[in-house]
Amino acid sequence: MSLRARFRVAHPGFTLDVDLRLPARGVTALFGASGSGKTTLLRCMAGLDIPPGGFLQVGNDTWQDGAFALPAHRRAVGMVFQDAALFPHLSVRDNLLFGLKRVPAAEQRVSLDEAVELLGIGHLLARGPEHLSGGEKQRVAIARALAVSPRLLLLDEPLAALDVKRKREILPYLERLHDALAIPVVYVTHAMEEVARLADHLVVLEQGRVQASGPLGSVLARLDLPLQGDDDAGVVIDAAITERDTRWHLARAAFAGGALWVRDGGRDTGQRVRLRILARDVSLALAPHADSSILNVLPGMVDEVVAGDHPAVTLVRVSAGGVPLLARVTAKSADALGLAPGREVWLQVKSAAVLE
């Protein structure tokens, strides 16, 4: 099963024209610059805007098809905006119950206790919204959206109004949703950190058109997309902890392309982790070097070489056991090493950030 969305919305100076098939479970990130159509698409899915000729299917249920369209209140959607929009005269508990009362008992798939536990807000239930921090308000807003037992959860830049400290406070709770929910989550953002930590599937929008749609790792590894500048270019890979070095506080994370030593965060052997490897932390060599401070050295083969943002910089995509990684090198080094598709190289990974 999947989520199908096809919409065309024309406004003066802007047209959204998309045809998407998204996973029926996990987090799909809608990524793009302001004005690319992310929120417009989300509003169409929610039924807040109903363009003629649109199509939306969630699993086996059709919510819109041409002239037929369920209104917003009949769509089993949970939606969270940048502004938590809590009822100021109600306590946190009563805000949650307001959403829960809309759902017949037979259709309740997420209990109030489950929503409270997932978002870690049990200690906030008696408070009023005026006594909550920005991060706490957003956690309550997400719990309220879950309380309606949605078939589809839509999050429209829920962290955009928060400072860095509050964002870091709420991200672990969003990661819990990623692991716990058996429904599709569509997450609008223009922050690559949020994409890297939360998304399974990535849709890149530009001027109302889909530039790419696919699994996170494969889309991030594309060198033809306006995703990231050279400084932030990188990939995300899933790995598993296979060994811990307690003396040096390191853990070994294995994936299809090999294994990487990362900082030990106390994770148990066998636990899955997500790693972000930035192109600026990867160098290339034609032979392995034992006399180096770099612990992570992997064999690979060059897939693609493109010019970077500056004439002095080259971006290289290298396949390590079928897993794409990116390296940022100088154009001079790329020429000296003869980097071209098919060239066998050694990747030297300086560091890999554990994201979850």
C-alpha angles and dihedrals in degrees: 000000000000145000114260120196126176119169139157117193120175122199128164105285095001138068127184110207115169138155112185140172109195133183117272091226136034133035122310113193120209103208130184146105122292109286095027093118103260098131092039089057092048092051090052091052091049093049093241086120119030111192116195115258094021125143131206127171124176110193106312095338122095113212097175134016119161110301092000114085133157111228118243095260091057095051115093092231131143112202133188124188133195087266111059089220094203119173102259094208094054130075120240090261092052092047088056094045090052089066094039093056090063092065123079112234092245091058098047106118097160118049123214090245091053092051091048092048095047093053096037095232102131092114091053100055097103096045127098120234091253089067095054130094119235092260092048091051091054092049089053091047091053091047089051090051090051092048090070088063093235127202087209130028117206121192117187107199093309092179099044095099095047129093121238094268093052092045091055089048094056102036095079089056091051088051088055089057089051090057100037108041122088092196133082116269119199111199123191117206144138092202114102092201090063091047092051094049102041115022130095095174127032130207116189115204126192123176092341096310131105109246094178140354125183148090112334097244096051095046094048090051093058114109096197098068130091091233106121140359118246092267094057101034112124148117137252121223134183116232142163129232108246103166141014126210103203093182094061097026093240134136128203114229116196127203136162092280097051134279137300132204110231135171110286110246094179096265118156123247109271094028116135118239136181118228129197115205116190120211090231089062094055125081128180133226136175092228135024117261120211095187096070137104090229109102098187115073121160133177116237147154127239114248103175141359123200137168116264131224091282127044089241093059133077127187117212129192113208128186114224107188090330093311113115120229129177129226128192113209136158117271087238091058092046089055094045092051093044091234110192136135110296095026113135112227143162118244115218108200112197096190143346122205117226105225101181 
